[in-house]
Amino acid sequence: MSAKVTGLHISRGGVPKTPVHSLTVTNNGCQGDDQADKKHHGGRNKAICLFQQEILDSLSANGHPISPGSTGENILIDGIDIGKIGIDTCLRIGEVEIIVTQDAPPCKTIRNSFINGEFNKISHRKNPNFTRWYASVNVTGTITVGDLVELIN
C-alpha cells in the first residue's frame, strides 16, 4: 500500500482544526492556519503538525472521541508504520518536502479528544512514537488530500 494524505486541516487558532481539500505550505506553515499560543506552537521548526491515521484509528477503536483535526494536526497521513517517523525523518508529501524536528507534546486544549481527558495517550514520552510530530519545510508548495507520501530517509 502506498502512503497517502487522508486529511488536511487549518484554523485561525485553536482546535479543532477545520478540514480543507488542499493546503499551500510555506516555510512558516500552512496558509490560512494560525496558532493561538505562539509560545508553544508555530514558527519555522514547528511549521507543520503531522499525525498518522493509524494512531487516530487505534485511539478511536479504543473509544476515544478523537477525530481528524481534533488534536491540531495540519496533515493526517496513512500507510507509514508507527515508529518509522521520528526526528530528522524527511518526507515528500505531494510537491512539499518536510523534515521532522520534534514530537508535538500534547496539552490540555486537546483533552476533549480523549476519554477522561487523557491527552497523554499521544505523549511521545509516555508512549514512544504514538504521537504527533512537528516539522520544518524544506520545499514549499501545495498538498492535496490523496497525495502520495514518500519517506525520503
C-alpha positions, 0 to 999 in steps of 0.5 A: 500500500502506498502512503497517502494524505487522508486529511488536511486541516487549518484554523485561525487558532485553536482546535479543532482544526477545520478540514480543507481539500488542499493546503499551500505550505510555506516555510512558516506553515500552512496558509490560512492556519494560525496558532493561538499560543505562539509560545508553544506552537508555530514558527519555522521548526514547528511549521507543520503538525503531522499525525498518522491515521493509524494512531487516530484509528487505534485511539478511536477503536479504543473509544476515544472521541478523537477525530481528524483535526481534533488534536491540531494536526495540519496533515493526517497521513496513512500507510507509514508504520508507527515508529518509522517517523521520528526526528530528522525523518524527511518526507515528500508529501505531494510537491512539499518536502518536510523534515521532522524536528520534534514530537508535538507534546500534547496539552490540555486544549486537546483533552476533549479528544480523549476519554477522561481527558487523557491527552497523554495517550499521544505523549511521545514520552509516555508512549514512544512514537504514538504521537504527533510530530512537528516539522520544518519545510524544506520545499514549499508548495501545495498538498492535496488530500490523496497525495502520495507520501514518500519517506525520503530517509 
